[in-house]
């Protein structure tokens, strides 16, 4: 690009690239939404899309699911490390211990080659599949081990030089209950990445690789500055908070999650090491989930319209203890950690920060994603089905207003499946769909 200085950021171009990268992620989401087979993706929109630099650091994301987006960079880096990349390749994985969240959330990563034999950028999307095998339909069982929860997919090259590996695809489809739906959703994820690569290539063709790389880095620096500015407005000090999971599904013991937040200038340090050990049941959270929750909270505190990218985490240190409920180790069961424990991690971080920012932090939200998984055999055609849903609940009140009713809060950002789609896709008859007024208490 003529007239561009490689050592000076043009604020107009910075805004242009902020919106261009975000629009690429959003268009990937539109492609995925419109081409998916399952109601879980095309109706509930349980997916996320983002663009990454050559190191796997996130440049921009669409406004999708917080628990996906904060953790996806770790999966992308696992894919980068595992693959010998060629143009047209794509790598699939869902391993929670390699940056995943739980097994139904499957990530597909694609490289973009602009110069030489190493990728210059990556695009990726993560989508929740309604069934990935395991001991019960929906792959959200009350399990004691991840082996009971479904198929664990390490980084696998599902697309090689533009062609789907039919052997790998066949293996995957033979291990799930709803293979036709899964195959259609995999194809939609692949198409979303093709869209992302095409749009990013067009951006490079217009501005040149050096300029695009420069501004992708500048966007991270900008996000870092704004996050540091936000942290610097929090009074220096040490803030602690503890909350509990009711139980793990097998015992009656309350399970504490504890955080200590130290604010010093424009730096934040969060220490979760006093949290409970990982448990027998499936509410263990892997490190990627804890990182996602922390990113979500601090990004929410930033008042300006900044890109959510790797720069947001630079001023934040997250300390956990391996083998704890917020940093579970293999082969612990983790299906519920993504959807339940993640919400409680947000609660404890907000609870600690409320001591420093009482006017800024809302009361606790519903504290759950209200997960429903129903499966069986459709009597009309004899085929298995798997239905998964998270139901919106209530928000906590703020210092200035009551909380909203019947909305998805914190780490989830999906829709509910419309009644019409539910009745069309599954052997269900919906007799009522309504809000139970007053169930959340005052405020």
N, C-alpha and C positions, 0 to 999 in steps of 0.2 A: 504494500500500500504506500503510494507516494506521499511524502510530506509527514510521515509518522516518525516520531522520535521514540527509540527503543528504551529510553530512560526517563521519559516523562509521560504521565498518564493524562490523557485528554478526558475530562469529566463527561463530555458529551458521548464520546465513544465508549466510555465505561458503562454508561447507562444503556447504550445501544447493545453492547455485548451482554449485559445483565439480562435484558429482555429477550435477546436472541437465544441465549442458552436456555432460559426458562421456557421459551416457546417451543424449542426442540423437545424438551422433556414432556411438555403438555401435549404436543402432537403425537409423540410416542404413545401417551396414554389414550388419546382419542383412537388411534389405530388399534390398540389392544382392546379397548372397550367395544369397538364396533365389529371386531372380527372374532371375539371370543365365543365359545359354545355355551359355557356354563352360566346360569343365573348369578352365581357367586361373583363372577368377573364382569359380565356385561350388564347386570342389574345393580348389584351391590357395589361394584367398582372396588373390589378388594385387591388392589394392585398399586404399584409405585414405579416411577421411571426417573432416571437421572443420567447425567453426563459426567464423565470422569477424565482426568488428565492421564498422562502416560504413566504416572506412578500409582494410579488408582485413587487419587484424592478427588473428592466430589467437587465439581465446579458449580453445578446447578441441579435443582430438582424441581419436579412439578409439585403442586400442592396436593399431595396424596396422603399416604399413611405414615405418621411419625415413627412408629416402631419399625417400619421397613427401612425408612430413609436414613435414619441414624446408624443403622447396622449394616446396610448394604455395602458401604465402602470396604468393610472387612471381608465380605464375600468376594468382592471384585478383586481385592489384593490376593486372596487365596487362589482365585482363578488365574490371575496373572502369573503367580509363582508356579502354578501347576502345568501351564500350557506352553507348547511350542507353537506360537501363533503364526498363522498364515492368513492372507486376505480371504475373506468369506467364511472364516471359522466362527463358531460360537460355542461357549462352554456353559454347561448347566451344573448347578449344585443346589443342595438344600441343607447341608450338614450344619447343624447349629453350633458345632464346635469349630467351624471354619468361617464364622461370620454370619451364619443363618440365625433364625429366630426359633422356629419350630418346623417340623418336617413338611407340613402342607405348604409352607411358603417356599416356592421354587424360584431361584434366580437364574436368568440367562444373560450372559455377558458377550458382547461383540466388540472386536477391535476395529480401529480405523487407521489405515496406513496412509500417511501423507508424504513421508520421506524416509527412504531407507527400508531396512528389513525389520524394524521395530515399530509397534503401534505408537501413534502420536496421541490418540485419545481412545476412550472406550465409552460405549453406551451400555446400559443394563436396565433390566426391569425385573421386578419381583411380583409374583402373583400367588394368591392363596388358592390351592386346588382342593376341592371339596372332599377328595379322598386320595390318599397315597398309600393305601394298604394298612397293615397293622391289625390289631385285635378287634377293632370295632369300626363300623361305618363312620366316615367322617374323620378318621385318624386323629381323634381327640380323646383317647381313652383314659380311664383311671388306671394308669400304668405305673409299674415299679422300675421300668427300664426303657430306654429309648428303643430297644429292639422290639418292644411291644407296640410302639407308636406308628410304625410304618417303615417305608423304604428309605434308607439313608443313602443319599446320592453324593459321592465325592465329586470334585471337579471332573466332569466328563465332556469330551468334545462331541456334542450332540449334532453339530453342523461342521462339516469339514470341506473347505473350499467351495462353499455354497450349496453343498448337498447334505441332506439329513442322513445321519448314520442310522439306517433302518434296523440294524442289529441291536443297537443301544435302545432305540425307540421301542422295538418289540419287547425287549426285556422289561422296560419300564411299564409298558401297557399290560404285560402279563402279571404284574404284581399289584394292580389296583382293581377296584371293584367297577369303576365306571370308565372303561378304556376309551370309548368313543368320545366322551366329553373331555377326557384328559388330552387325547391326541389333538382335538380341536383347539383347546386352550394353549397347548404347546406351540401349535402353528401360529396362533395369535401373538404369542410372546416373541416368536422368531420374526414375524412381520413388524412388530413394534420396533425391534432393534434395527431391522433394515431401514425403517423410516428414520430412526435416529442417526444412523451412519450416513444416509443420503443427505439429510438436512445439515449435518455438521460438515460434510464434504462441500456442500454448496457455500457454507459460511467461509470455509478455507479458500475456495475458489474466488470468492469476492474480495476478501481482505488479505489473503496470503497467510501461510502457516505461521510465520514469525509473529505477525500481529495478533492472530488468534491465540497463540500460546502466551504472548505477553499479557493480553487482557484476561485470559483465564486465570493467570497468576495474580493479576491486579485485583480481580474480583475477590479472590481469597484474602488478599491483604486488606481490602476494604471491609470485608465482613469481620476480619480480626479486629480492625481498629474500632468498629462500631460496637463489637462485643466487649472489648476492653473498656470503652467509654461507659457502657452500661454497668459493668462490674465496678468501675471506679466510683459510681454513684451509690453503691451499697456501702454502708458504714463498715469500716474495718472491724474484724472481730471473729469470734468462734461461735457458731450456731449449731446446735444439736437437736435432733428430733428422732423419735422412734414410733413406729406403728407396727401393726401385726397383720399377718395372714391368719384367718380363723383357724385353719388346720390344713393338712396336706391331703385329705381325702381318706386316709387310713387311720389316723389317730385323732385325738381331741385337743392336742397341745397347740397353743397359740405360737406362731412362728414370728419372732421379731425381725424387723428390718430397720437398721440404725444407720444414720448418716451424721457425720460431723463436717460442717462446711467452714473452712477458714478463708476469709476475705482479707487480702492484703494488697492495697492499691488497686491495680487493674488485673489482678490474678486471683483465681478461685481454685481451691483445693477441696475436693470432696472425698471423704474417707468412709467407706462402707464396711470396714474390716470387723466391726463389732456385730454385724448381722449374723443370723443363725446359720449353722451348717446346712449344706444341701440336705434335702429330705427324701423320704422314700417315695412320696407321691409325685405327681407330674407338674408341680408348681415351681420347679426350679427354673431360674432365669440364667441364661448364659451371659457372659460379659457384654456381648454386643447389644443386648437388650438394656442393660444398665447404662451403657454409653448413650443409647438412643434416648432414654428417659432424661438424662442429664442435658443432652443437646436440646431436646424439646423445651425444657424448662427455661434454660438461659436464652434460647432463641426467642421464646415468648416474651421475655422481659425487654427485648430490644424494641424500641418504639419506631425506629425507622424501617422503611421498606428496603431491606437488604437481602441479598441472595443467601439462602441457607446452604452453606458449603463447608469445606474442611477448615476454612479460616475461623469459623465460629468456635471451634474446639481448641484452637491454639492457646488461649489464655486459661484453659481449664484442665486441671489434673484430676483424674478419677482413679482412686486407689481402692482395690477390692482384695478379697482373700480367696485364693483358689480353693474350691471345694465348699464354698458358701452358697447360700440360696441366691445371691446376686452375681455369682461367678461359678456356676456349676461345672463339674468336670464329667467327662465321659465315663460310664454310659448312663448317667442319670436321666430320668424322664423329664421332659421339658415342655410338653405340649401346652400346659396351662401357664407356664412362666411367661410366655410371650403375651398372652391375652389377659391374664389376671395379675400376676406379680408385677408386671411392668407398670400397671396403674398404681400399685401401692408404692413403688419406687418413686414415681412422680409425687405422690402424696407426701412422702417423708422429705423430699427435697423442698417442696413448696412449704411444708410445715416448718422446716428450719429457716427458710428465707423469710417467712412471715414474721419472725422475731425482729428482723432487720427492716422489713418493708411492710408493715402491717396494713397500709392503705393500698398496696399494690397487689397483694396475694389474695385470691379468692378462698372461700371455704372449700373444704374437700368436695369433689364431685362424687359421682355414684360409686367410684372405686372398683368397677368391674366392667367387662364388655358384654356381660349377659350372653354367654355362648350357648348356642343350641346346635346339636348335631343329631340328625335323625336319618336312619338308613334302613334298607330292607329290600324287598322285591316288589316291584310294581305289578299288582295283580292284572292290570290291563294288557301287559305285554311280556310278563315273566322276566323282565330285565332288572338288575340291581339298580338302586338309586342311592344317592348320598346328598343330603341337604345340610348346609351349614349356614348359620346366621349369627350375627351379633345385633342385639336389640338396643336401640338408643335409650338412655336413661335421663338423669337430671344433673344439671350443673349446680355447683355451690354458689351461694350469693357472694357478691362483691361488696366493697364498702359503699357503693353507690347504687346498686340495683339487685333485684332478685336474680337467681339463676334461671336459665332457660330450661324448659321441659322437653323431654323426648328427643334428645340430641346425643350424638356420639361425642365423647369427651376425651381429651388428652391423647393417648397413644393410638386411638382408632379414629378413623375419619371416613367411614364407609356410609352407604345408604342402607336402608332396609329393603329387602326384596319386595317389590310391589305385590299386592294380593293377586292381581291378574296373572303375573308371571309365576307366582308360586303355584296357583291352581293349574296353570297350563303345563308346568314342567314336572310336577310331582303329584303323586296320588293323594292330594290333600283337599279338604273342603274347609275353607276359612269361614267361620260363622261370625266372628267379630274381630275388628282391628281398631283399637281405641286406646286412649290414655287413661290410666288409673289415677285420677286426681287425688292429690293430698298424700301420696305414698312416700314422697321424699321429705316430708316434714316442712316446717316453716323455713322460708328463705330459699 
